[in-house]
Amino acid sequence: MGAVRALQDIQVRRLRSEESGRYQALMRVHHFLGALSKIGETLWYVATGARSG
């Protein structure tokens, strides 16, 4: 039941423009595709939880 409770704290929101530099840096390090540039009408989203800053 603890896992379900932890999921309730997760929120998904659109990335703010001032966060894009950090987002790209984290993607470059942690995502298997690396940092990707926006093409056309691209929107980026982030999931945050209770421990996110």
C-alpha angles and dihedrals in degrees: 000000000000091000092055091049090050090053091055089067093058117105126185117209140162115271114255116231092242089058097055096093093055091041092055092046092051092046091050091055103035110026121081091227093047123215114344127199121232115259120196116318097359122161122192123209133194131201116219132188139187092281095049115107 
